[in-house]
């Protein structure tokens, strides 16, 4: 990992999440050298920073894999191509140079020049949507947490989960196996989660293993010096319930921002980068984008969709880096893994 220097490479990948890491592999398969820049201190994006122990079920060949393990495997897959990582650095400027070259400059002064740039920035800069509860700041990091990074740390605790999406439901199911008690607060009886997960949640509620507090919303916290004692939930009519708790996990999604990317004169639609799905090209020649940061008709926000986009972007970048040498498609079973 390097910073504060000048570099020349074939492709700069902005974002070291799962899709960015797989883009390193795909670029390597067509013999393109890569530098990877990410504002986080570790590779993996949300999989590392927010949900390392969250199970993922739709990665081909893996009926179930934890997010952190997926990142370990993706890094190992990319390693033969010797990518250069610039972690803990945010890209501040993206400038065109003569001859079709782009110059990427980070906040730490690192300068990288390349013929192609692949933006794999996920949701961009992210942070939790905090519930508007008086005094919640004093509990954050002590008994109020917006992410679960170590499931085992919640063993034997009385846990209140607030939210009705996949994250809330998935962690309710998981933590019910080790917690002393789990309550789920949601403003309606219908959850915005996978039907099978919602069915499992309600089955556990019927069996008395999870307390579904519906239709309620967060109202107040009780405790002292960052130590939570109870969560007060209330209906729209003012009816209240007091839930004894050691931990509150509010899962209300992420607040997302493109950050400096918004200033790069890219065509945007609802804070996402518009691309040509056939090439992953943006409106600026030489800049491609993949993963959750992009939009196009029929776009599915899945990791596996981003993996496919990474393969397309690598081949599109090859055409820029080596315009004089047509790329003949080969299956990996035929080509093997080229030397890095």
C-alpha positions as CSV (number, residue, x, y, z in Angstrom):
1,X,0.0,0.0,0.0
2,X,1.4,3.4,-1.0
3,X,0.5,7.0,-0.8
4,X,1.9,10.4,-1.7
5,X,3.7,9.3,-4.9
6,X,3.2,9.5,-8.6
7,X,2.3,6.3,-10.5
8,X,1.6,5.1,-14.0
9,X,-0.7,2.1,-14.7
10,X,-3.3,0.7,-17.1
11,X,-6.4,1.1,-15.0
12,X,-7.3,2.9,-11.8
13,X,-10.2,1.3,-9.9
14,X,-12.0,3.7,-7.5
15,X,-13.5,1.5,-4.7
16,X,-12.1,-1.7,-3.1
17,X,-15.5,-3.3,-2.3
18,X,-16.3,-6.8,-3.6
19,X,-17.1,-5.5,-7.1
20,X,-13.9,-3.4,-7.2
21,X,-11.8,-6.4,-6.1
22,X,-13.3,-8.6,-8.7
23,X,-12.6,-5.9,-11.3
24,X,-8.9,-6.3,-10.4
25,X,-9.1,-10.0,-11.2
26,X,-11.0,-9.4,-14.5
27,X,-8.5,-6.8,-15.6
28,X,-5.7,-9.2,-14.7
29,X,-7.2,-11.8,-16.9
30,X,-6.8,-9.5,-19.9
31,X,-3.3,-8.5,-18.7
32,X,-4.1,-5.0,-17.4
33,X,-2.3,-3.6,-14.4
34,X,-4.4,-1.9,-11.7
35,X,-4.1,0.5,-8.9
36,X,-7.0,0.6,-6.4
37,X,-8.1,3.6,-4.3
38,X,-10.5,3.4,-1.4
39,X,-11.3,5.9,1.4
40,X,-11.6,3.1,3.9
41,X,-8.6,1.7,5.7
42,X,-9.3,-1.9,4.6
43,X,-10.5,-3.5,1.4
44,X,-14.0,-4.8,1.3
45,X,-16.4,-1.8,1.4
46,X,-19.5,-2.4,3.4
47,X,-18.8,-6.1,3.7
48,X,-15.8,-5.2,5.8
49,X,-16.8,-2.0,7.5
50,X,-20.5,-2.8,8.3
51,X,-21.4,-6.4,7.9
52,X,-18.4,-8.7,8.1
53,X,-20.4,-11.5,9.8
54,X,-23.5,-11.1,7.7
55,X,-24.3,-14.2,5.6
56,X,-24.6,-13.8,1.8
57,X,-26.6,-16.5,0.0
58,X,-26.5,-15.5,-3.7
59,X,-22.8,-15.9,-4.6
60,X,-22.6,-18.6,-7.2
61,X,-21.0,-21.8,-5.8
62,X,-21.4,-20.8,-2.2
63,X,-24.8,-21.7,-0.6
64,X,-23.8,-19.4,2.3
65,X,-20.7,-17.3,2.8
66,X,-20.0,-14.5,5.4
67,X,-19.2,-11.1,4.0
68,X,-15.7,-11.1,5.5
69,X,-14.9,-14.5,4.0
70,X,-16.0,-13.3,0.6
71,X,-13.6,-10.4,0.8
72,X,-10.7,-12.7,1.8
73,X,-11.4,-14.9,-1.2
74,X,-11.7,-12.0,-3.6
75,X,-8.4,-10.5,-2.4
76,X,-6.8,-13.9,-2.9
77,X,-8.2,-14.2,-6.4
78,X,-6.9,-10.8,-7.3
79,X,-3.4,-11.3,-5.6
80,X,-1.7,-13.0,-8.6
81,X,-2.0,-9.8,-10.6
82,X,-0.2,-7.7,-7.9
83,X,-2.6,-4.8,-7.6
84,X,-1.4,-1.7,-5.8
85,X,-3.8,-0.6,-3.1
86,X,-4.1,3.0,-1.9
87,X,-6.3,2.5,1.2
88,X,-7.4,5.3,3.5
89,X,-7.3,7.7,0.6
90,X,-10.2,9.6,-1.1
91,X,-10.0,10.5,-4.7
92,X,-10.3,14.3,-4.9
93,X,-9.7,15.1,-8.5
94,X,-10.1,13.3,-11.9
95,X,-8.6,15.2,-14.8
96,X,-8.1,14.4,-18.5
97,X,-4.6,14.7,-19.8
98,X,-3.4,14.7,-23.4
99,X,-3.3,11.4,-25.3
100,X,-6.4,10.0,-23.7
101,X,-4.9,9.6,-20.3
102,X,-6.6,10.3,-17.0
103,X,-5.0,11.7,-13.8
104,X,-6.4,10.7,-10.5
105,X,-5.3,12.7,-7.4
106,X,-6.1,11.7,-3.8
107,X,-6.4,13.8,-0.7
108,X,-3.0,12.5,0.4
109,X,-1.3,13.7,-2.7
110,X,-1.0,10.4,-4.5
111,X,-1.1,10.9,-8.3
112,X,-2.0,8.0,-10.6
113,X,-2.1,8.2,-14.4
114,X,-4.0,5.7,-16.5
115,X,-5.8,5.2,-19.8
116,X,-8.9,3.9,-18.1
117,X,-10.7,4.5,-14.8
118,X,-13.3,2.1,-13.4
119,X,-15.5,3.6,-10.7
120,X,-16.7,0.8,-8.3
121,X,-17.7,3.1,-5.4
122,X,-20.7,1.2,-4.2
123,X,-23.1,3.6,-2.5
124,X,-20.4,6.2,-2.2
125,X,-19.6,7.6,1.2
126,X,-22.0,6.1,3.7
127,X,-23.2,6.5,7.3
128,X,-26.2,5.3,9.3
129,X,-29.6,7.0,9.3
130,X,-29.9,7.8,13.0
131,X,-33.3,7.8,14.7
132,X,-34.3,11.2,16.2
133,X,-34.2,10.1,19.9
134,X,-33.2,12.7,22.5
135,X,-29.7,11.8,24.0
136,X,-29.0,8.9,21.7
137,X,-25.5,10.2,21.1
138,X,-24.4,9.3,24.7
139,X,-25.3,5.7,24.1
140,X,-23.7,5.3,20.6
141,X,-20.8,2.8,20.6
142,X,-21.6,1.6,24.1
143,X,-25.1,0.2,24.0
144,X,-26.5,1.6,20.7
145,X,-24.9,0.2,17.5
146,X,-25.8,0.8,13.9
147,X,-23.8,-2.2,12.6
148,X,-23.1,-5.7,13.8
149,X,-19.4,-6.4,13.3
150,X,-18.9,-9.1,15.9
151,X,-22.0,-11.2,16.5
152,X,-20.6,-13.0,19.5
153,X,-20.3,-9.7,21.4
154,X,-24.1,-9.8,21.8
155,X,-24.3,-13.2,23.4
156,X,-26.6,-13.3,26.4
157,X,-27.8,-9.7,25.9
158,X,-31.3,-8.3,25.8
159,X,-31.5,-6.8,22.3
160,X,-34.0,-4.5,20.8
161,X,-33.9,-4.2,17.0
162,X,-35.7,-1.3,15.2
163,X,-36.5,-1.5,11.5
164,X,-38.4,-3.6,9.0
165,X,-36.0,-4.3,6.2
166,X,-33.7,-7.2,5.4
167,X,-30.9,-6.1,7.7
168,X,-33.3,-5.9,10.7
169,X,-34.9,-9.2,10.0
170,X,-31.7,-11.0,9.1
171,X,-30.0,-9.9,12.3
172,X,-33.1,-10.7,14.4
173,X,-32.9,-14.3,13.1
174,X,-29.2,-14.6,13.7
175,X,-29.0,-13.0,17.1
176,X,-32.1,-14.9,18.4
177,X,-29.7,-17.9,18.5
178,X,-27.4,-16.4,21.1
179,X,-29.2,-13.5,22.8
180,X,-31.0,-13.6,26.1
181,X,-34.0,-12.0,24.4
182,X,-34.7,-10.2,21.1
183,X,-37.5,-7.7,20.4
184,X,-38.2,-6.2,17.0
185,X,-39.9,-2.8,16.8
186,X,-41.5,-1.9,13.5
187,X,-44.2,0.5,12.6
188,X,-46.3,-2.0,10.7
189,X,-46.9,-5.8,10.8
190,X,-45.6,-6.2,7.2
191,X,-41.8,-6.3,6.8
192,X,-39.7,-5.2,3.8
193,X,-37.6,-8.4,3.8
194,X,-37.3,-11.5,1.8
195,X,-40.6,-13.5,2.1
196,X,-38.8,-16.6,3.5
197,X,-36.9,-14.5,6.1
198,X,-40.2,-12.8,7.2
199,X,-41.9,-16.2,7.5
200,X,-39.0,-17.4,9.7
201,X,-39.2,-14.3,11.9
202,X,-42.9,-14.7,12.4
203,X,-42.5,-18.4,13.2
204,X,-40.0,-17.6,15.9
205,X,-42.4,-14.9,17.2
206,X,-45.2,-17.5,17.4
207,X,-42.8,-19.8,19.2
208,X,-42.0,-17.1,21.8
209,X,-38.4,-16.8,20.8
210,X,-38.7,-13.2,19.4
211,X,-41.0,-10.4,20.5
212,X,-42.6,-8.6,17.6
213,X,-43.5,-5.1,18.8
214,X,-45.8,-3.9,16.0
215,X,-47.1,-1.4,15.1
216,X,-44.8,0.7,17.2
217,X,-41.9,3.2,16.7
218,X,-38.9,4.2,18.8
219,X,-39.9,6.8,21.3
220,X,-37.3,7.2,24.0
221,X,-34.3,5.6,25.8
222,X,-33.8,4.9,29.5
223,X,-30.4,4.5,31.0
224,X,-27.4,6.3,32.4
225,X,-23.8,7.1,31.3
226,X,-24.2,5.3,28.0
227,X,-25.6,2.1,29.6
228,X,-29.0,1.3,28.3
229,X,-31.7,0.0,30.6
230,X,-34.8,0.1,28.5
231,X,-36.2,1.2,25.2
232,X,-39.6,2.9,25.1
233,X,-41.7,2.2,22.0
234,X,-45.0,4.0,21.1
235,X,-47.8,3.8,18.7
236,X,-49.1,6.7,16.7
237,X,-51.9,6.9,19.2
238,X,-49.5,7.4,22.1
239,X,-49.7,3.9,23.6
240,X,-46.3,3.0,25.0
241,X,-44.4,-0.2,25.8
242,X,-41.2,-0.4,27.9
243,X,-38.8,-3.0,26.7
244,X,-35.9,-3.8,29.1
245,X,-32.7,-3.8,27.0
246,X,-29.0,-3.9,27.1
247,X,-28.6,-3.1,23.4
248,X,-30.5,-1.1,20.8
249,X,-29.8,-1.9,17.1
250,X,-31.5,0.7,14.9
251,X,-31.5,-0.4,11.3
252,X,-32.9,2.4,9.2
253,X,-30.6,2.2,6.2
254,X,-27.7,4.3,5.2
255,X,-27.2,8.0,4.3
256,X,-25.3,8.0,1.1
257,X,-23.3,10.6,-0.8
258,X,-21.3,10.4,-4.0
259,X,-18.8,12.9,-2.5
260,X,-16.2,14.2,-5.0
261,X,-17.6,11.9,-7.7
262,X,-20.5,14.2,-8.0
263,X,-18.1,16.9,-9.3
264,X,-16.6,14.8,-12.1
265,X,-19.1,15.9,-14.8
266,X,-20.6,12.4,-15.1
267,X,-24.2,11.9,-16.2
268,X,-26.1,11.2,-13.0
269,X,-29.7,9.9,-12.4
270,X,-31.0,10.1,-8.9
271,X,-27.4,10.2,-7.4
272,X,-26.3,7.3,-9.5
273,X,-24.0,7.2,-12.5
274,X,-25.7,6.5,-15.8
275,X,-23.8,4.0,-18.0
276,X,-24.1,2.0,-21.2
277,X,-24.8,-1.5,-19.9
278,X,-23.2,-3.0,-23.0
279,X,-19.8,-1.5,-22.2
280,X,-20.2,0.1,-18.7
281,X,-19.0,3.3,-20.3
282,X,-20.0,6.7,-18.7
283,X,-20.6,9.8,-20.7
284,X,-16.8,10.6,-20.4
285,X,-14.6,8.5,-22.7
286,X,-12.2,6.3,-20.7
287,X,-14.3,6.3,-17.5
288,X,-16.4,3.3,-16.7
289,X,-18.6,2.5,-13.7
290,X,-19.8,-0.7,-12.1
291,X,-21.7,-2.0,-9.1
292,X,-24.3,-0.3,-6.9
293,X,-23.1,3.2,-8.0
294,X,-24.5,2.8,-11.5
295,X,-27.9,2.8,-13.1
296,X,-29.4,1.6,-16.4
297,X,-32.7,0.1,-17.5
298,X,-33.1,-3.3,-15.8
299,X,-30.3,-2.7,-13.3
300,X,-30.3,-5.2,-10.4
301,X,-28.5,-4.1,-7.3
302,X,-26.8,-7.4,-6.5
303,X,-23.1,-8.3,-6.0
304,X,-23.3,-10.9,-8.7
305,X,-24.6,-8.2,-11.2
306,X,-21.6,-6.1,-10.3
307,X,-19.3,-9.0,-10.9
308,X,-20.7,-9.3,-14.5
309,X,-20.2,-5.6,-15.0
310,X,-16.6,-5.9,-13.8
311,X,-15.9,-8.4,-16.6
312,X,-17.5,-6.1,-19.2
313,X,-15.5,-3.1,-17.9
314,X,-12.2,-4.9,-18.0
315,X,-12.7,-5.8,-21.6
316,X,-13.9,-2.2,-22.5
317,X,-10.8,-0.9,-20.7
318,X,-8.5,-3.2,-22.7
319,X,-9.8,-1.7,-25.9
320,X,-8.5,1.7,-24.7
321,X,-5.2,0.5,-23.3
322,X,-4.3,-1.7,-26.3
323,X,-6.2,-0.4,-29.3
324,X,-3.8,-1.9,-31.7
325,X,-4.2,-5.5,-30.3
326,X,-7.7,-7.0,-30.6
327,X,-8.8,-9.0,-27.6
328,X,-9.7,-12.6,-28.5
329,X,-12.1,-13.9,-25.9
330,X,-11.0,-17.1,-24.1
331,X,-12.7,-19.0,-21.3
332,X,-10.6,-19.2,-18.1
333,X,-10.5,-23.0,-18.5
334,X,-8.6,-22.4,-21.7
335,X,-6.4,-19.4,-20.8
336,X,-5.8,-20.2,-17.2
337,X,-4.7,-17.3,-15.0
338,X,-2.1,-15.2,-16.7
339,X,1.1,-14.3,-14.8
340,X,0.7,-11.0,-13.0
